[in-house]
Amino acid sequence: YPRQKENTEEHQFHIWLAGVLETCRGRGVWNELLGLTRRHATESRCIHELSIFTFPSKFPVMYKSLLKKGFEVVGGSEDFVRSGDGKVKLVWKTKRRTSQPLPRS
C-alpha cells in the first residue's frame, strides 16, 4: 500500500514481510519477487521509494542482496526504540519522480 510521507511529496511502498522457504532458496525466487516489485514501483509513477527492514546478522544473504540491488541503509536499531536487535531499514528510490495516481483496475 503506497503511503505518503508526512510533509513531503514522496510516496513509499513498504515491504512488510518477505522471505523464501529454505528448500527453495538459490532458485531465483527472491530476485524475481523483488524485481517485480521494483518494476511495479517504477511503472506506477506514484511510488517513489521501496522500504524494507531486515536483520543483517540473521539474514546476511538478503541484506547483501538488497545492497547489491541499490537499497541504502537509512536507519538502524538505535533509531528504532523498540528493536534493539540489529534491525536496519533500507530504502530503494525509483528513478521516476512524476506523481500520478495508480491506475484503478
PDB file as gemmi writes it, atoms N, CA and C in Angstrom:
CRYST1    1.000    1.000    1.000  90.00  90.00  90.00 P 1                      
ATOM      1  N   TYR A   1       0.837  -1.171   0.000  1.00  0.00           N  
ATOM      2  CA  TYR A   1       0.000   0.000   0.000  1.00  0.00           C  
ATOM      3  C   TYR A   1       0.884   1.237   0.000  1.00  0.00           C  
ATOM      4  N   PRO A   2       0.827   2.042  -1.033  1.00  0.00           N  
ATOM      5  CA  PRO A   2       1.635   3.269  -1.053  1.00  0.00           C  
ATOM      6  C   PRO A   2       1.143   4.242   0.012  1.00  0.00           C  
ATOM      7  N   ARG A   3       2.064   4.861   0.710  1.00  0.00           N  
ATOM      8  CA  ARG A   3       1.679   5.879   1.679  1.00  0.00           C  
ATOM      9  C   ARG A   3       2.547   7.101   1.464  1.00  0.00           C  
ATOM     10  N   GLN A   4       1.974   8.240   1.735  1.00  0.00           N  
ATOM     11  CA  GLN A   4       2.725   9.482   1.552  1.00  0.00           C  
ATOM     12  C   GLN A   4       3.407   9.836   2.863  1.00  0.00           C  
ATOM     13  N   LYS A   5       4.694  10.153   2.783  1.00  0.00           N  
ATOM     14  CA  LYS A   5       5.414  10.601   3.970  1.00  0.00           C  
ATOM     15  C   LYS A   5       4.882  11.954   4.395  1.00  0.00           C  
ATOM     16  N   GLU A   6       4.904  12.207   5.681  1.00  0.00           N  
ATOM     17  CA  GLU A   6       4.455  13.496   6.180  1.00  0.00           C  
ATOM     18  C   GLU A   6       5.331  14.616   5.632  1.00  0.00           C  
ATOM     19  N   ASN A   7       4.700  15.692   5.243  1.00  0.00           N  
ATOM     20  CA  ASN A   7       5.372  16.924   4.803  1.00  0.00           C  
ATOM     21  C   ASN A   7       6.248  16.755   3.564  1.00  0.00           C  
ATOM     22  N   THR A   8       5.975  15.777   2.732  1.00  0.00           N  
ATOM     23  CA  THR A   8       6.754  15.625   1.507  1.00  0.00           C  
ATOM     24  C   THR A   8       5.830  15.173   0.389  1.00  0.00           C  
ATOM     25  N   GLU A   9       6.374  15.152  -0.802  1.00  0.00           N  
ATOM     26  CA  GLU A   9       5.660  14.636  -1.957  1.00  0.00           C  
ATOM     27  C   GLU A   9       6.032  13.184  -2.235  1.00  0.00           C  
ATOM     28  N   GLU A  10       6.877  12.612  -1.399  1.00  0.00           N  
ATOM     29  CA  GLU A  10       7.351  11.247  -1.612  1.00  0.00           C  
ATOM     30  C   GLU A  10       6.274  10.232  -1.256  1.00  0.00           C  
ATOM     31  N   HIS A  11       6.176   9.193  -2.041  1.00  0.00           N  
ATOM     32  CA  HIS A  11       5.291   8.078  -1.775  1.00  0.00           C  
ATOM     33  C   HIS A  11       6.162   6.845  -1.613  1.00  0.00           C  
ATOM     34  N   GLN A  12       5.909   6.117  -0.534  1.00  0.00           N  
ATOM     35  CA  GLN A  12       6.751   4.980  -0.208  1.00  0.00           C  
ATOM     36  C   GLN A  12       5.912   3.713  -0.121  1.00  0.00           C  
ATOM     37  N   PHE A  13       6.431   2.632  -0.692  1.00  0.00           N  
ATOM     38  CA  PHE A  13       5.815   1.315  -0.607  1.00  0.00           C  
ATOM     39  C   PHE A  13       6.698   0.490   0.315  1.00  0.00           C  
ATOM     40  N   HIS A  14       6.126   0.018   1.424  1.00  0.00           N  
ATOM     41  CA  HIS A  14       6.914  -0.742   2.388  1.00  0.00           C  
ATOM     42  C   HIS A  14       6.670  -2.241   2.201  1.00  0.00           C  
ATOM     43  N   ILE A  15       7.751  -2.992   2.081  1.00  0.00           N  
ATOM     44  CA  ILE A  15       7.664  -4.452   2.015  1.00  0.00           C  
ATOM     45  C   ILE A  15       7.639  -4.932   3.456  1.00  0.00           C  
ATOM     46  N   TRP A  16       6.493  -5.371   3.905  1.00  0.00           N  
ATOM     47  CA  TRP A  16       6.286  -5.700   5.299  1.00  0.00           C  
ATOM     48  C   TRP A  16       6.943  -7.024   5.682  1.00  0.00           C  
ATOM     49  N   LEU A  17       6.784  -8.035   4.861  1.00  0.00           N  
ATOM     50  CA  LEU A  17       7.325  -9.350   5.169  1.00  0.00           C  
ATOM     51  C   LEU A  17       7.729 -10.018   3.869  1.00  0.00           C  
ATOM     52  N   ALA A  18       8.932 -10.534   3.832  1.00  0.00           N  
ATOM     53  CA  ALA A  18       9.412 -11.202   2.624  1.00  0.00           C  
ATOM     54  C   ALA A  18      10.403 -12.280   3.020  1.00  0.00           C  
ATOM     55  N   GLY A  19      10.348 -13.372   2.320  1.00  0.00           N  
ATOM     56  CA  GLY A  19      11.288 -14.449   2.570  1.00  0.00           C  
ATOM     57  C   GLY A  19      11.023 -15.598   1.622  1.00  0.00           C  
ATOM     58  N   VAL A  20      11.959 -16.505   1.568  1.00  0.00           N  
ATOM     59  CA  VAL A  20      11.843 -17.681   0.702  1.00  0.00           C  
ATOM     60  C   VAL A  20      12.115 -18.902   1.566  1.00  0.00           C  
ATOM     61  N   LEU A  21      11.277 -19.916   1.405  1.00  0.00           N  
ATOM     62  CA  LEU A  21      11.496 -21.163   2.138  1.00  0.00           C  
ATOM     63  C   LEU A  21      12.919 -21.664   1.918  1.00  0.00           C  
ATOM     64  N   GLU A  22      13.506 -22.189   2.947  1.00  0.00           N  
ATOM     65  CA  GLU A  22      14.884 -22.656   2.856  1.00  0.00           C  
ATOM     66  C   GLU A  22      15.070 -23.668   1.728  1.00  0.00           C  
ATOM     67  N   THR A  23      14.082 -24.533   1.528  1.00  0.00           N  
ATOM     68  CA  THR A  23      14.182 -25.558   0.475  1.00  0.00           C  
ATOM     69  C   THR A  23      14.090 -24.974  -0.930  1.00  0.00           C  
ATOM     70  N   CYS A  24      13.647 -23.721  -1.058  1.00  0.00           N  
ATOM     71  CA  CYS A  24      13.502 -23.084  -2.376  1.00  0.00           C  
ATOM     72  C   CYS A  24      14.558 -22.018  -2.645  1.00  0.00           C  
ATOM     73  N   ARG A  25      15.444 -21.806  -1.696  1.00  0.00           N  
ATOM     74  CA  ARG A  25      16.467 -20.778  -1.866  1.00  0.00           C  
ATOM     75  C   ARG A  25      17.470 -21.192  -2.930  1.00  0.00           C  
ATOM     76  N   GLY A  26      18.065 -20.184  -3.569  1.00  0.00           N  
ATOM     77  CA  GLY A  26      19.051 -20.447  -4.611  1.00  0.00           C  
ATOM     78  C   GLY A  26      18.440 -20.705  -5.975  1.00  0.00           C  
ATOM     79  N   ARG A  27      17.145 -20.485  -6.103  1.00  0.00           N  
ATOM     80  CA  ARG A  27      16.441 -20.715  -7.379  1.00  0.00           C  
ATOM     81  C   ARG A  27      15.958 -19.423  -8.027  1.00  0.00           C  
ATOM     82  N   GLY A  28      16.330 -18.293  -7.458  1.00  0.00           N  
ATOM     83  CA  GLY A  28      15.949 -17.021  -8.056  1.00  0.00           C  
ATOM     84  C   GLY A  28      14.589 -16.491  -7.639  1.00  0.00           C  
ATOM     85  N   VAL A  29      13.949 -17.133  -6.661  1.00  0.00           N  
ATOM     86  CA  VAL A  29      12.607 -16.713  -6.238  1.00  0.00           C  
ATOM     87  C   VAL A  29      12.636 -15.295  -5.673  1.00  0.00           C  
ATOM     88  N   TRP A  30      13.566 -15.017  -4.751  1.00  0.00           N  
ATOM     89  CA  TRP A  30      13.662 -13.684  -4.152  1.00  0.00           C  
ATOM     90  C   TRP A  30      13.949 -12.625  -5.207  1.00  0.00           C  
ATOM     91  N   ASN A  31      14.880 -12.916  -6.111  1.00  0.00           N  
ATOM     92  CA  ASN A  31      15.207 -11.946  -7.164  1.00  0.00           C  
ATOM     93  C   ASN A  31      13.999 -11.645  -8.033  1.00  0.00           C  
ATOM     94  N   GLU A  32      13.212 -12.662  -8.349  1.00  0.00           N  
ATOM     95  CA  GLU A  32      12.011 -12.460  -9.170  1.00  0.00           C  
ATOM     96  C   GLU A  32      10.971 -11.617  -8.426  1.00  0.00           C  
ATOM     97  N   LEU A  33      10.721 -11.940  -7.159  1.00  0.00           N  
ATOM     98  CA  LEU A  33       9.747 -11.174  -6.375  1.00  0.00           C  
ATOM     99  C   LEU A  33      10.165  -9.708  -6.237  1.00  0.00           C  
ATOM    100  N   LEU A  34      11.414  -9.490  -5.910  1.00  0.00           N  
ATOM    101  CA  LEU A  34      11.899  -8.124  -5.752  1.00  0.00           C  
ATOM    102  C   LEU A  34      11.913  -7.393  -7.087  1.00  0.00           C  
ATOM    103  N   GLY A  35      12.277  -8.085  -8.153  1.00  0.00           N  
ATOM    104  CA  GLY A  35      12.276  -7.470  -9.478  1.00  0.00           C  
ATOM    105  C   GLY A  35      10.887  -7.015  -9.901  1.00  0.00           C  
ATOM    106  N   LEU A  36       9.883  -7.865  -9.666  1.00  0.00           N  
ATOM    107  CA  LEU A  36       8.506  -7.491  -9.997  1.00  0.00           C  
ATOM    108  C   LEU A  36       8.031  -6.309  -9.163  1.00  0.00           C  
ATOM    109  N   THR A  37       8.400  -6.293  -7.894  1.00  0.00           N  
ATOM    110  CA  THR A  37       8.005  -5.192  -7.011  1.00  0.00           C  
ATOM    111  C   THR A  37       8.655  -3.880  -7.449  1.00  0.00           C  
ATOM    112  N   ARG A  38       9.936  -3.947  -7.778  1.00  0.00           N  
ATOM    113  CA  ARG A  38      10.637  -2.740  -8.238  1.00  0.00           C  
ATOM    114  C   ARG A  38      10.064  -2.246  -9.567  1.00  0.00           C  
ATOM    115  N   ARG A  39       9.763  -3.160 -10.469  1.00  0.00           N  
ATOM    116  CA  ARG A  39       9.182  -2.777 -11.760  1.00  0.00           C  
ATOM    117  C   ARG A  39       7.831  -2.095 -11.550  1.00  0.00           C  
ATOM    118  N   HIS A  40       6.999  -2.669 -10.682  1.00  0.00           N  
ATOM    119  CA  HIS A  40       5.688  -2.070 -10.408  1.00  0.00           C  
ATOM    120  C   HIS A  40       5.859  -0.660  -9.831  1.00  0.00           C  
ATOM    121  N   ALA A  41       6.784  -0.507  -8.890  1.00  0.00           N  
ATOM    122  CA  ALA A  41       7.010   0.812  -8.283  1.00  0.00           C  
ATOM    123  C   ALA A  41       7.429   1.827  -9.333  1.00  0.00           C  
ATOM    124  N   THR A  42       8.320   1.431 -10.215  1.00  0.00           N  
ATOM    125  CA  THR A  42       8.821   2.339 -11.245  1.00  0.00           C  
ATOM    126  C   THR A  42       7.735   2.681 -12.260  1.00  0.00           C  
ATOM    127  N   GLU A  43       7.001   1.669 -12.709  1.00  0.00           N  
ATOM    128  CA  GLU A  43       5.989   1.902 -13.737  1.00  0.00           C  
ATOM    129  C   GLU A  43       4.750   2.612 -13.209  1.00  0.00           C  
ATOM    130  N   SER A  44       4.476   2.515 -11.913  1.00  0.00           N  
ATOM    131  CA  SER A  44       3.274   3.142 -11.355  1.00  0.00           C  
ATOM    132  C   SER A  44       3.347   4.664 -11.390  1.00  0.00           C  
ATOM    133  N   ARG A  45       4.570   5.220 -11.386  1.00  0.00           N  
ATOM    134  CA  ARG A  45       4.802   6.657 -11.351  1.00  0.00           C  
ATOM    135  C   ARG A  45       4.178   7.308 -10.121  1.00  0.00           C  
ATOM    136  N   CYS A  46       3.763   6.515  -9.167  1.00  0.00           N  
ATOM    137  CA  CYS A  46       3.191   7.032  -7.928  1.00  0.00           C  
ATOM    138  C   CYS A  46       4.088   6.694  -6.747  1.00  0.00           C  
ATOM    139  N   ILE A  47       4.743   5.560  -6.824  1.00  0.00           N  
ATOM    140  CA  ILE A  47       5.607   5.103  -5.744  1.00  0.00           C  
ATOM    141  C   ILE A  47       7.029   5.559  -6.046  1.00  0.00           C  
ATOM    142  N   HIS A  48       7.636   6.285  -5.122  1.00  0.00           N  
ATOM    143  CA  HIS A  48       8.981   6.803  -5.334  1.00  0.00           C  
ATOM    144  C   HIS A  48      10.042   6.052  -4.548  1.00  0.00           C  
ATOM    145  N   GLU A  49       9.614   5.306  -3.531  1.00  0.00           N  
ATOM    146  CA  GLU A  49      10.570   4.561  -2.725  1.00  0.00           C  
ATOM    147  C   GLU A  49       9.986   3.215  -2.315  1.00  0.00           C  
ATOM    148  N   LEU A  50      10.861   2.221  -2.235  1.00  0.00           N  
ATOM    149  CA  LEU A  50      10.523   0.952  -1.589  1.00  0.00           C  
ATOM    150  C   LEU A  50      11.317   0.916  -0.302  1.00  0.00           C  
ATOM    151  N   SER A  51      10.710   0.458   0.775  1.00  0.00           N  
ATOM    152  CA  SER A  51      11.447   0.318   2.023  1.00  0.00           C  
ATOM    153  C   SER A  51      11.244  -1.086   2.573  1.00  0.00           C  
ATOM    154  N   ILE A  52      12.237  -1.539   3.336  1.00  0.00           N  
ATOM    155  CA  ILE A  52      12.174  -2.865   3.943  1.00  0.00           C  
ATOM    156  C   ILE A  52      13.076  -2.854   5.173  1.00  0.00           C  
ATOM    157  N   PHE A  53      12.678  -3.590   6.193  1.00  0.00           N  
ATOM    158  CA  PHE A  53      13.520  -3.800   7.365  1.00  0.00           C  
ATOM    159  C   PHE A  53      14.104  -5.199   7.271  1.00  0.00           C  
ATOM    160  N   THR A  54      15.314  -5.368   7.745  1.00  0.00           N  
ATOM    161  CA  THR A  54      15.912  -6.700   7.828  1.00  0.00           C  
ATOM    162  C   THR A  54      16.922  -6.731   8.961  1.00  0.00           C  
ATOM    163  N   PHE A  55      17.371  -7.919   9.273  1.00  0.00           N  
ATOM    164  CA  PHE A  55      18.355  -8.156  10.319  1.00  0.00           C  
ATOM    165  C   PHE A  55      19.614  -8.703   9.661  1.00  0.00           C  
ATOM    166  N   PRO A  56      20.621  -7.859   9.401  1.00  0.00           N  
ATOM    167  CA  PRO A  56      21.819  -8.315   8.710  1.00  0.00           C  
ATOM    168  C   PRO A  56      22.499  -9.514   9.371  1.00  0.00           C  
ATOM    169  N   SER A  57      22.478  -9.568  10.699  1.00  0.00           N  
ATOM    170  CA  SER A  57      23.141 -10.683  11.370  1.00  0.00           C  
ATOM    171  C   SER A  57      22.369 -11.994  11.229  1.00  0.00           C  
ATOM    172  N   LYS A  58      21.045 -11.926  11.103  1.00  0.00           N  
ATOM    173  CA  LYS A  58      20.224 -13.133  10.953  1.00  0.00           C  
ATOM    174  C   LYS A  58      20.047 -13.532   9.495  1.00  0.00           C  
ATOM    175  N   PHE A  59      19.986 -12.542   8.600  1.00  0.00           N  
ATOM    176  CA  PHE A  59      19.719 -12.789   7.182  1.00  0.00           C  
ATOM    177  C   PHE A  59      20.769 -12.101   6.316  1.00  0.00           C  
ATOM    178  N   PRO A  60      22.029 -12.517   6.413  1.00  0.00           N  
ATOM    179  CA  PRO A  60      23.104 -11.822   5.691  1.00  0.00           C  
ATOM    180  C   PRO A  60      22.965 -11.902   4.176  1.00  0.00           C  
ATOM    181  N   VAL A  61      22.407 -12.973   3.655  1.00  0.00           N  
ATOM    182  CA  VAL A  61      22.259 -13.104   2.198  1.00  0.00           C  
ATOM    183  C   VAL A  61      21.244 -12.081   1.692  1.00  0.00           C  
ATOM    184  N   MET A  62      20.109 -11.953   2.388  1.00  0.00           N  
ATOM    185  CA  MET A  62      19.106 -10.968   1.975  1.00  0.00           C  
ATOM    186  C   MET A  62      19.674  -9.553   2.083  1.00  0.00           C  
ATOM    187  N   TYR A  63      20.363  -9.278   3.172  1.00  0.00           N  
ATOM    188  CA  TYR A  63      20.943  -7.946   3.380  1.00  0.00           C  
ATOM    189  C   TYR A  63      21.912  -7.596   2.247  1.00  0.00           C  
ATOM    190  N   LYS A  64      22.813  -8.498   1.931  1.00  0.00           N  
ATOM    191  CA  LYS A  64      23.778  -8.260   0.848  1.00  0.00           C  
ATOM    192  C   LYS A  64      23.066  -8.124  -0.494  1.00  0.00           C  
ATOM    193  N   SER A  65      22.027  -8.919  -0.707  1.00  0.00           N  
ATOM    194  CA  SER A  65      21.262  -8.845  -1.951  1.00  0.00           C  
ATOM    195  C   SER A  65      20.608  -7.477  -2.112  1.00  0.00           C  
ATOM    196  N   LEU A  66      20.030  -6.960  -1.043  1.00  0.00           N  
ATOM    197  CA  LEU A  66      19.391  -5.641  -1.098  1.00  0.00           C  
ATOM    198  C   LEU A  66      20.412  -4.548  -1.402  1.00  0.00           C  
ATOM    199  N   LEU A  67      21.569  -4.623  -0.775  1.00  0.00           N  
ATOM    200  CA  LEU A  67      22.613  -3.633  -1.040  1.00  0.00           C  
ATOM    201  C   LEU A  67      23.071  -3.692  -2.496  1.00  0.00           C  
ATOM    202  N   LYS A  68      23.238  -4.899  -3.039  1.00  0.00           N  
ATOM    203  CA  LYS A  68      23.649  -5.059  -4.442  1.00  0.00           C  
ATOM    204  C   LYS A  68      22.611  -4.499  -5.400  1.00  0.00           C  
ATOM    205  N   LYS A  69      21.345  -4.531  -4.989  1.00  0.00           N  
ATOM    206  CA  LYS A  69      20.263  -4.069  -5.856  1.00  0.00           C  
ATOM    207  C   LYS A  69      19.963  -2.590  -5.664  1.00  0.00           C  
ATOM    208  N   GLY A  70      20.836  -1.876  -4.972  1.00  0.00           N  
ATOM    209  CA  GLY A  70      20.691  -0.429  -4.869  1.00  0.00           C  
ATOM    210  C   GLY A  70      19.962   0.089  -3.651  1.00  0.00           C  
ATOM    211  N   PHE A  71      19.598  -0.782  -2.713  1.00  0.00           N  
ATOM    212  CA  PHE A  71      18.983  -0.315  -1.473  1.00  0.00           C  
ATOM    213  C   PHE A  71      20.060   0.319  -0.610  1.00  0.00           C  
ATOM    214  N   GLU A  72      19.686   1.363   0.132  1.00  0.00           N  
ATOM    215  CA  GLU A  72      20.618   2.045   1.022  1.00  0.00           C  
ATOM    216  C   GLU A  72      20.100   1.971   2.449  1.00  0.00           C  
ATOM    217  N   VAL A  73      20.989   1.784   3.391  1.00  0.00           N  
ATOM    218  CA  VAL A  73      20.621   1.781   4.798  1.00  0.00           C  
ATOM    219  C   VAL A  73      20.302   3.210   5.211  1.00  0.00           C  
ATOM    220  N   VAL A  74      19.106   3.415   5.755  1.00  0.00           N  
ATOM    221  CA  VAL A  74      18.694   4.758   6.174  1.00  0.00           C  
ATOM    222  C   VAL A  74      18.438   4.834   7.676  1.00  0.00           C  
ATOM    223  N   GLY A  75      18.514   3.716   8.363  1.00  0.00           N  
ATOM    224  CA  GLY A  75      18.301   3.723   9.806  1.00  0.00           C  
ATOM    225  C   GLY A  75      18.703   2.388  10.389  1.00  0.00           C  
ATOM    226  N   GLY A  76      18.963   2.418  11.672  1.00  0.00           N  
ATOM    227  CA  GLY A  76      19.347   1.200  12.368  1.00  0.00           C  
ATOM    228  C   GLY A  76      18.624   1.083  13.682  1.00  0.00           C  
ATOM    229  N   SER A  77      18.947   0.054  14.415  1.00  0.00           N  
ATOM    230  CA  SER A  77      18.220  -0.224  15.647  1.00  0.00           C  
ATOM    231  C   SER A  77      18.284   0.931  16.645  1.00  0.00           C  
ATOM    232  N   GLU A  78      19.353   1.713  16.609  1.00  0.00           N  
ATOM    233  CA  GLU A  78      19.427   2.852  17.520  1.00  0.00           C  
ATOM    234  C   GLU A  78      18.379   3.903  17.184  1.00  0.00           C  
ATOM    235  N   ASP A  79      17.874   3.882  15.953  1.00  0.00           N  
ATOM    236  CA  ASP A  79      16.832   4.831  15.541  1.00  0.00           C  
ATOM    237  C   ASP A  79      15.435   4.335  15.895  1.00  0.00           C  
ATOM    238  N   PHE A  80      15.323   3.057  16.231  1.00  0.00           N  
ATOM    239  CA  PHE A  80      14.015   2.471  16.496  1.00  0.00           C  
ATOM    240  C   PHE A  80      14.033   1.899  17.910  1.00  0.00           C  
ATOM    241  N   VAL A  81      13.401   2.622  18.812  1.00  0.00           N  
ATOM    242  CA  VAL A  81      13.492   2.347  20.238  1.00  0.00           C  
ATOM    243  C   VAL A  81      13.135   0.898  20.577  1.00  0.00           C  
ATOM    244  N   ARG A  82      12.138   0.331  19.925  1.00  0.00           N  
ATOM    245  CA  ARG A  82      11.673  -0.995  20.312  1.00  0.00           C  
ATOM    246  C   ARG A  82      12.498  -2.133  19.740  1.00  0.00           C  
ATOM    247  N   SER A  83      13.362  -1.892  18.774  1.00  0.00           N  
ATOM    248  CA  SER A  83      14.047  -3.017  18.134  1.00  0.00           C  
ATOM    249  C   SER A  83      15.207  -3.530  18.986  1.00  0.00           C  
ATOM    250  N   GLY A  84      16.294  -2.790  19.080  1.00  0.00           N  
ATOM    251  CA  GLY A  84      17.430  -3.209  19.870  1.00  0.00           C  
ATOM    252  C   GLY A  84      18.011  -4.553  19.472  1.00  0.00           C  
ATOM    253  N   ASP A  85      17.729  -4.999  18.263  1.00  0.00           N  
ATOM    254  CA  ASP A  85      18.127  -6.344  17.848  1.00  0.00           C  
ATOM    255  C   ASP A  85      18.884  -6.348  16.533  1.00  0.00           C  
ATOM    256  N   GLY A  86      19.444  -5.204  16.159  1.00  0.00           N  
ATOM    257  CA  GLY A  86      20.221  -5.153  14.929  1.00  0.00           C  
ATOM    258  C   GLY A  86      19.403  -4.949  13.670  1.00  0.00           C  
ATOM    259  N   LYS A  87      18.147  -4.583  13.823  1.00  0.00           N  
ATOM    260  CA  LYS A  87      17.292  -4.355  12.659  1.00  0.00           C  
ATOM    261  C   LYS A  87      17.708  -3.078  11.956  1.00  0.00           C  
ATOM    262  N   VAL A  88      17.744  -3.106  10.612  1.00  0.00           N  
ATOM    263  CA  VAL A  88      18.042  -1.910   9.836  1.00  0.00           C  
ATOM    264  C   VAL A  88      16.938  -1.677   8.812  1.00  0.00           C  
ATOM    265  N   LYS A  89      16.760  -0.413   8.462  1.00  0.00           N  
ATOM    266  CA  LYS A  89      15.808  -0.030   7.425  1.00  0.00           C  
ATOM    267  C   LYS A  89      16.601   0.316   6.180  1.00  0.00           C  
ATOM    268  N   LEU A  90      16.167  -0.257   5.049  1.00  0.00           N  
ATOM    269  CA  LEU A  90      16.791   0.035   3.758  1.00  0.00           C  
ATOM    270  C   LEU A  90      15.743   0.628   2.836  1.00  0.00           C  
ATOM    271  N   VAL A  91      16.189   1.536   1.958  1.00  0.00           N  
ATOM    272  CA  VAL A  91      15.288   2.196   1.013  1.00  0.00           C  
ATOM    273  C   VAL A  91      15.907   2.148  -0.382  1.00  0.00           C  
ATOM    274  N   TRP A  92      15.055   1.907  -1.373  1.00  0.00           N  
ATOM    275  CA  TRP A  92      15.438   1.969  -2.789  1.00  0.00           C  
ATOM    276  C   TRP A  92      14.551   3.014  -3.428  1.00  0.00           C  
ATOM    277  N   LYS A  93      15.168   3.965  -4.132  1.00  0.00           N  
ATOM    278  CA  LYS A  93      14.418   5.044  -4.779  1.00  0.00           C  
ATOM    279  C   LYS A  93      14.265   4.759  -6.265  1.00  0.00           C  
ATOM    280  N   THR A  94      13.044   4.941  -6.750  1.00  0.00           N  
ATOM    281  CA  THR A  94      12.811   4.782  -8.177  1.00  0.00           C  
ATOM    282  C   THR A  94      13.439   5.953  -8.900  1.00  0.00           C  
ATOM    283  N   LYS A  95      13.635   5.800 -10.189  1.00  0.00           N  
ATOM    284  CA  LYS A  95      14.221   6.884 -10.985  1.00  0.00           C  
ATOM    285  C   LYS A  95      13.170   7.894 -11.411  1.00  0.00           C  
ATOM    286  N   ARG A  96      11.917   7.462 -11.491  1.00  0.00           N  
ATOM    287  CA  ARG A  96      10.837   8.369 -11.884  1.00  0.00           C  
ATOM    288  C   ARG A  96      10.416   9.214 -10.713  1.00  0.00           C  
ATOM    289  N   ARG A  97      10.091  10.449 -10.963  1.00  0.00           N  
ATOM    290  CA  ARG A  97       9.688  11.367  -9.909  1.00  0.00           C  
ATOM    291  C   ARG A  97       8.376  12.068 -10.224  1.00  0.00           C  
ATOM    292  N   THR A  98       7.597  11.565 -11.152  1.00  0.00           N  
ATOM    293  CA  THR A  98       6.319  12.184 -11.519  1.00  0.00           C  
ATOM    294  C   THR A  98       5.212  11.591 -10.681  1.00  0.00           C  
ATOM    295  N   SER A  99       4.558  12.394  -9.861  1.00  0.00           N  
ATOM    296  CA  SER A  99       3.478  11.900  -9.030  1.00  0.00           C  
ATOM    297  C   SER A  99       2.191  11.822  -9.831  1.00  0.00           C  
ATOM    298  N   GLN A 100       1.748  10.617 -10.024  1.00  0.00           N  
ATOM    299  CA  GLN A 100       0.475  10.372 -10.649  1.00  0.00           C  
ATOM    300  C   GLN A 100      -0.174   9.217  -9.907  1.00  0.00           C  
ATOM    301  N   PRO A 101      -1.491   9.202  -9.817  1.00  0.00           N  
ATOM    302  CA  PRO A 101      -2.136   8.123  -9.080  1.00  0.00           C  
ATOM    303  C   PRO A 101      -1.959   6.774  -9.788  1.00  0.00           C  
ATOM    304  N   LEU A 102      -2.026   5.714  -8.997  1.00  0.00           N  
ATOM    305  CA  LEU A 102      -2.003   4.364  -9.570  1.00  0.00           C  
ATOM    306  C   LEU A 102      -3.265   4.154 -10.395  1.00  0.00           C  
ATOM    307  N   PRO A 103      -3.175   3.466 -11.531  1.00  0.00           N  
ATOM    308  CA  PRO A 103      -4.378   3.186 -12.307  1.00  0.00           C  
ATOM    309  C   PRO A 103      -5.309   2.276 -11.529  1.00  0.00           C  
ATOM    310  N   ARG A 104      -6.574   2.522 -11.612  1.00  0.00           N  
ATOM    311  CA  ARG A 104      -7.590   1.688 -10.933  1.00  0.00           C  
ATOM    312  C   ARG A 104      -7.940   0.515 -11.841  1.00  0.00           C  
ATOM    313  N   SER A 105      -8.082  -0.654 -11.211  1.00  0.00           N  
ATOM    314  CA  SER A 105      -8.480  -1.818 -12.033  1.00  0.00           C  
ATOM    315  C   SER A 105      -9.883  -2.247 -11.703  1.00  0.00           C  
TER     316      SER A 105                                                      
END                                                                             
